[in-house]
Amino acid sequence: MAIDDLVALLKQGPQAWNPWRARSPEAPVDLSHGALRGLALEGVDLSGADLTGADLRGANLRNASLVGARLGRANLFKADLAGADLNGADARGALFLQCPQLESARNWQSAYRDNDLACGAPIPGC
């Protein structure tokens, strides 16, 4: 699915997005460099998504699944990650990500992240 179609579906919220993901679990979700600024993405399943370089400034990602997602160079300025599942996510090189944001997420300790985001927990692979 093209990025514009993916973004349009995301804008419809989890009630549209999550059933599509359930029907198409193997479909690639390439939202790299996507314009997702300020979107209400609470509870969406973005597991395995490529969010490299995406603009997620101010996005509501509360309770979203970011399991195994790629977040390198994604702009997370004021993004709300409370309760989001970061199990195995790759946040190395994410922009404006800070420890309080990270620590508000679930399984943040298993996320790959830069050394300045150790936040008191070992970094996987280090």
NUKELUM-636118 format. One record per atom (N, C-alpha, C, O): y, z, x. Coordinates in steps of 0.05 Angstrom, whole numbers, plus 5000, padded with zeros to 4 digits. Each point is the difference from the previous one (the first is absolute). Layout:
N
YZX/...
end
This chain:
126
497750005017/502350004983/502550005018/500050145020/502049704973/502449995016/501650264998/499850154980/501849905040/501550255001/501850044976/500350224990/501049565001/501850034977/498450084975/501050164984/496649745013/498350084978/499150295002/499950154980/499549935045/499250285004/502350194994/499650214987/502849725022/502350174995/500650024970/500650214989/499249564998/500550004971/498050184985/500750144981/496849855028/497950174988/500650305006/499750174982/501149895043/500750275007/502350114983/500050234992/501949605003/502350094984/499350074971/501550144987/496149785004/499050074974/498850285000/499450114979/500350015044/499050275003/497050025002/498649804999/500550455004/497150045005/498349924976/497649935004/503550074972/498449924976/499249715001/498149924988/503449915027/499349725004/498649965027/498049855002/503150285019/498949965027/497250115004/498349855009/501250404983/497550125006/497649874986/497949975013/502349934962/497849854989/499449745015/497749925003/504449955006/499749765016/498550065025/498149865008/502650365006/498650085025/497150074994/498349945016/501250194962/497350084992/498349754996/497649995007/503649804981/498549754995/499749835025/498149845002/503750205017/500049835024/500250175025/501949975016/496250214989/500250195022/500149865027/501150115019/497749664983/500049865026/502349805004/500349895022/501450084958/502249825002/502050115021/500750234999/500149605020/501950095020/502750074987/501049854983/500250375026/502650084990/501949985024/500450205014/500849574988/501949955022/502850034990/501149814988/500150425016/502750054992/501850035025/502250124999/496949765023/501550025025/502849884996/500249784989/501750375020/502949924998/500949984971/502049874994/496550254988/500749994971/502550174994/500450215012/501149704968/502450144991/499150204978/500049934976/499450315032/498950204981/502050244998/499250224991/503249745018/502050215001/500450134972/500649864980/499150405019/500650164976/498149964978/500550104978/497249775026/498149964978/498650264993/499550175017/499849854957/498450224990/497149935003/498849864984/500050235038/497249945007/498250244998/498050025013/502950174970/498450254997/497249944990/499749874979/498350235037/497349974991/498749735004/497849954991/503649865022/498849735004/497950015022/500250155019/497949674978/497849985020/500849785020/499749764995/501450335028/500749825022/498150035023/500749945023/496950154971/498050045022/499449745013/499649794987/500550215040/499449775016/502349795000/499649795011/502650274976/502249804998/501449975027/500250195016/500749574989/501649945023/502950034992/501249834986/500050395022/502850064994/501849985025/502150115002/496849745018/501549975025/502749894995/500349794988/501850355022/502749904998/501150014971/502249894996/496450234985/501050004973/502450194997/500250205015/501649734967/502350174995/499350194977/500149934977/499250315030/499250214981/502150224998/499450224992/503149725016/502150204998/500350104972/500349854981/499550425017/500450134974/497849954980/500350084977/497549805031/497849954981/498650264993/499750185017/499449844958/498550234991/497049935003/498949854984/499950265037/497249965006/498450264994/497850045011/503350134972/498650254993/497249944990/499649834982/498550315029/497249984991/498849725002/497949944988/503449885028/498949735004/497750025020/499950185016/498349634982/497849985020/500949805022/500349764994/500150355030/500749835023/497750025020/500549965024/497150094967/497750025017/499649745015/499749794989/500350245038/499649765017/502349804999/499649785011/502650284977/502349814999/501349985028/499950185016/501249594989/501549955025/503050024994/501149844984/500250355030/502850064994/501849955025/502350095000/496749785020/501649955024/502649854993/500049804985/502250305026/502749884996/500950014971/502149884993/496450254989/500950044972/502450195001/499950215014/502149744970/502350184998/499550204978/500049944976/499550315032/499450214982/502250204996/499650234993/502949685012/502350184997/500250104971/500149844981/499850425017/500150144974/497749924980/500350034976/497649865034/497649944983/498750274994/499850175017/499349864959/498750254991/497049965002/498849854985/500050295033/497149985006/498550254989/497650035007/503650144978/498750244990/497449944985/500049854981/497950265029/497449964987/498649735006/497849964992/503649865022/498749755007/497750045019/500150185017/497849674981/497750035017/500249805023/499949764997/500550365027/500349855025/497549995017/500249945024/497550114965/497650015015/499649735015/499649794987/500450225040/499549775016/502249795000/499649785010/502750294978/502249815000/501149975029/499750185016/501449594990/501249955026/503050004998/501249804992/500050425015/502950034997/501449985028/502350075002/496349835018/501249965026/502249804998/499749774991/502750315018/502349825000/501550004973/501949844997/497350324984/501550024975/502850105005/500450175018/501549724968/502850065004/500950234982/499450004976/502150195035/501250214985/498050194986/500850144982/496849865028/498050194989/500450275015/500250005025/499850224961/500550265012/497850194992/498649964979/501150255036/497950194995/500050124972/497850014988/504450075000/499950104973/498949804980/498550084982/502249675021/498849794982/497049995004/498450004981/500849985045/497249975006/498450244990/497949974988/503150275017/498650254993/499850044970/498450154990/503249714994/499950024971/497749834989/499350024976/499649815041/497849824991/497350145005/499850195015/498249704971/497250105004/498849855024/500649775004/497750365011/498449885022/501849885021/499149815014/503350284989/501949895020/498950045028/500749845018/497750374986/499050055027/498249785010/499749965024/499149894958/498149795008/501449735003/498849805007/503950194988/501549755002/500649955030/500750195015/499149574993/500849925027/503150005000/501249884982/500050255038/502950035000/500950035028/498550055019/504149924985/501350025026/500050295010/499850184984/500349855042/500050275012/502150194989/499650244997/502849654997/502150174989/499550094972/501650154989/496249754998/499350084974/497350165000/498549994981/501050155041/497650175001/500250224979/498150074987/504350035009/500650204979/498050245001/499350114979/499949965045/498350235003/497049944996/498450195000/500849564997/497249934996/499249795020/501749835007/495850175003/499249795018/500249724987/499649974976/501049845040/500249734991/497349865005/499050015022/499949864958/497449865004/500249805023/501949855003/496050155013/499849815022/501550085024/500049845020/501250394981/501550095023/498450215016/501050105020/
end
